Amino acid sequence: MRLTFAHLALARPLAVLDLETTEVDPARDRVVEFAVLKIAPDGRSQLCHQRVRPGVPIPAAATAVHGITDRMVDTVPPFRVIARSLAAFLADTDLAGFGIAGFDLPILAAEFARAGVSFRVAGRAVVDALTVFHRHEPRDLGAAVRLYLGRDHPNAHAAAADARVAAAVLDAQVGRYGLPPTPPGCTRPWSRSMSAGGFARLRWGRRLRVRQAHRPLLADVARTDPGYLEWMLGQAFLDDAHALVRRALAGQPLDVPNPVNARRPA
């Protein structure tokens, strides 16, 4: 099938990917379905689409999102069986998708690592349509006032006016989304330390953790898949996290104190 773009111009093949998974945690997540649309510079396209057996139960909450049950993947191959062919399909491509930087790519990299198949992001362009969306469409108070209150906010950045309309926006959000009316109730779904976007957190010490689950040692990741860490350096992690990644890539010791827990001088 040949695709025609009105604006996008490709200099090399572009792989647009999407995953359906068991969780939102790259450390524990398993792929249950993937689709990769590979588009050549001349518009010719190939679709690689397959379900895979995750090897772990699919939670009911995940099934409610993508509709895939344990029974539906009982007889399909596990990811490790198709990993090499998928890596070959993705070779020499740039990568794109919606939300891939924080969700799909970390999970895909973890699956390839478990399968013992090399998959490096270094040297590829990674275009996340969600990132483009967030950077080019306003996500400020004025936009929220227009969306939820149906009017403009001419006094933006006047503290008193901003506080008043912020309260009105919050009230409208509770009504629109059917949130619990109390502040503790309406914030509970987002009170965890990591968002559903799947961004991992680098913590001080030697291990990379996601929602308390241990990831491999940073030194091991630097040795086995430096491209993944190089990709992380281009993402919106904290500067401290970037520093740890750079130390790991340079083979430097990672036993550094946690400044959050360090005592302040008297």
Number of C-alpha atoms within 10 A of each C-alpha: 8 10 11 10 8 5 6 7 11 14 10 15 20 25 26 22 22 21 20 22 25 25 18 20 22 28 22 17 20 27 23 26 20 17 16 22 18 23 22 18 15 14 17 13 16 15 15 14 14 14 20 24 22 23 15 12 12 22 14 13 11 16 15 10 11 13 11 20 17 17 10 13 18 13 11 14 15 19 24 19 12 14 21 17 12 17 15 10 16 21 14 14 21 21 22 22 21 18 19 25 26 22 20 24 24 21 25 22 20 20 23 20 17 12 16 13 16 14 22 18 20 15 12 16 14 21 18 17 15 14 15 12 12 10 10 8 9 11 11 9 17 19 16 20 19 13 14 16 16 10 12 14 17 10 12 15 12 9 9 11 13 17 13 10 19 16 11 14 19 16 15 16 17 15 13 10 9 10 16 13 11 9 11 10 10 17 12 11 10 10 10 10 11 15 15 13 14 23 19 22 16 20 14 19 14 17 17 20 18 20 16 10 12 12 17 12 16 23 21 13 19 20 13 13 19 20 21 19 21 19 19 20 17 11 13 12 14 11 10 13 18 19 13 22 24 16 16 22 20 11 13 12 11 18 10 10 10 11 10 8 8 8 8 7 4 3
